[in-house]
């Protein structure tokens, strides 16, 4: 049980350190922006420790949504704001739906 608490504490520290506004960078030195799949998994993990932060992660991801409903793979963050969103054109919005079901 002590090891589990230690791992949870370390995971929380990493997520907190990687937080930029309402989004989380998965690996600041390698991937310094918000990524679709990473944000979904981060939100699922956060639901156990900070549900409001988990919801904020998904809201941040949704801010990059295009007018046609597409949620991009990458949301480029600059000064805690969206500057550009890119996608391969493949729909992945089902992942957000499944994540939302787990978080909410």
C-alpha positions, -999 to 999 in steps of 0.1 A, spaced: 0 0 0 29 24 8 44 18 -27 10 26 -43 7 59 -24 43 68 -34 35 60 -71 3 81 -70 22 110 -54 49 108 -80 24 107 -109 6 137 -95 38 156 -92 47 149 -129 12 160 -141 14 191 -119 48 200 -133 36 195 -169 5 216 -165 1 247 -187 -31 265 -178 -58 239 -182 -38 216 -204 -10 191 -197 21 186 -218 28 149 -220 66 154 -221 76 191 -221 111 186 -236 99 162 -264 62 171 -268 57 206 -256 21 209 -267 -13 193 -259 -19 160 -277 -53 144 -282 -46 108 -269 -24 120 -241 -50 144 -228 -76 116 -228 -54 93 -208 -44 122 -185 -80 130 -178 -88 94 -170 -59 93 -145 -68 127 -130 -104 116 -123 -91 96 -94 -73 125 -77 -87 158 -91 -120 155 -110 -121 193 -118 -87 192 -133 -97 161 -154 -127 181 -167 -105 211 -174 -81 189 -194 -110 178 -217 -124 214 -220 -89 225 -231 -88 198 -257 -123 209 -269 -111 245 -274 -91 233 -304 -122 217 -320 -128 227 -356 -161 241 -369 -168 207 -386 -165 190 -352 -130 175 -356 -108 175 -326 -72 178 -338 -43 156 -328 -22 185 -316 -31 218 -300 -1 241 -301 0 261 -268 16 295 -265 12 317 -234 -16 293 -223 -36 299 -254 -43 280 -286 -23 292 -316 -28 264 -341 -44 229 -342 -34 201 -365 -49 168 -375 -43 140 -399 -80 142 -409 -89 109 -392 -118 112 -368 -110 102 -332 -138 119 -314 -150 85 -300 -120 85 -277 -131 118 -262 -167 104 -258 -154 73 -239 -131 95 -218 -159 118 -209 -180 89 -198 -153 78 -174 -145 113 -161 -180 127 -156 
